[in-house]
């Protein structure tokens, strides 16, 4: 069963929604649901992969990696361990 959701979108997002609705020959609801579920799948998968990787590190190595990430977050050249 579907539930109503109320939110505001920018004009740019509304334009994209209307174009996708027409291109996909579906409803606005279907477009929003697909986009939301695709994003959730991507973001949750990334988080799960990171957590699985993090569990394989020793505390010292994890601390060093976190420190390196923080200090180099604006520098695209990341030093590997």
C-alpha angles and dihedrals in degrees: 000000000000124000128210117252124191123203140138125244131196119250089253092054091047090052091050091047092052093047092049091047090055096041094048093042091228141104129285087245091056091049093050093045092051093047093047095047093045091051092046091050092050096045096043092047091052091050092048092050091049092049092049090051092045091055090060094059127091114237094253093049091047091050091049092048092048091049091050092049092050094048094045101038091116093041112079092204105089118192114228120222 
